[in-house]
């Protein structure tokens, strides 16, 4: 069994692929000050990492979305709904948690099949 670690750093890898499944680390929106901008930024990074491992959003299996403030739920969903492959939506959960840095409004964690 091969395990591929993508963009490996001492603390973590940005993605790990094993048995045809890609596990992405938590992706935060680094650019922008509002949840809309940060969600767009985070999902763009998800697209980039999925492409790096040979997958894409149509292959998503699950997604967990953490919001610093649950009142951002509708704004985040507006961006998500424009981005997600409506024919292949993943299982998804969203919750409110304190994020690692006060400036972050959203963090996205996904798993995806790697065809």
Secondary structure, 3 states (H helix, E strand, C coil): CCEEEEEECCCCEEEEEECCEEEECCEECCCCCCHHHHHHHHHHHHHHHHHHCCCCHHHEEEEEEEECCHHHHHHHHHHHHHHCCCCCCCEEEEEECCCCCCCCCEEEEEEEECC
